[in-house]
Amino acid sequence: LEPPSPVTKENIILNAGHLAYRKGQHVLLRAFGEICRRHPAWKLVFLGAFENTAYQTLLENLVAEYQIGDRVVFVDEIRDPQPYFQKASIYVQPSLLEAYGLALQEAMRFGCACVGSDTGGIPESVLDSTCRFPPGHSVRLSKILYALMSDPIQMRSAQSQAVQDDLQMNRGREQMLEKYDRLLGRLFNS
């Protein structure tokens, strides 16, 4: 994805990727369900297809349990997720297991305040430990989300930090191409 053009952020918490138990969307849904009544303007958006009907049923049951059907949106896989990343204020990667988290990197590029579970490669992207939580820990996640949703200054700071962290990690298109070029050069010249 290309770097964003300025777009006004909306009261949206976003998660992107296929919907599967190991990806932890049920943890995010529980956390949102616990705090969303105190923040009625906020919505939770999931981008991606369900891995199986059992997980779809689990998430739908949680939506019904918390009575938040009007606040949670499921969007099947789409060709261009860019508008969702541009508009979302917060991105959450609640994975129970995760090697890296490409969608998390994209969210950083688009200036979303990024929150993630403390597993796999996620801590390599979410450098601020106050924006990480133990995998599966919906209570800790709800506290992080509540703090961001309640404090516009903290929210803007986390959004700005995500962009700076992404730039510092040199994961932009040009930097990635340069790294691949150097790697291929070493491989073919050795």
Secondary structure, DSSP 8 states (H G I E B T S, - for coil): ---------EEEEEEES-B-GGGTHHHHHHHHHHHGGG-TT-EEEEES-BS-HHHHHHHHHHHHHHT-TTTEEEE---S--HHHHHHEEEEEE--SS-S--HHHHHHHHTT-EEEEESSTTHHHH---GGGEE-TT-HHHHHHHHHHHHH-HHHHHHHHHHHHHHHHHTT-SHHHHHHHHHHHHHHHHH-
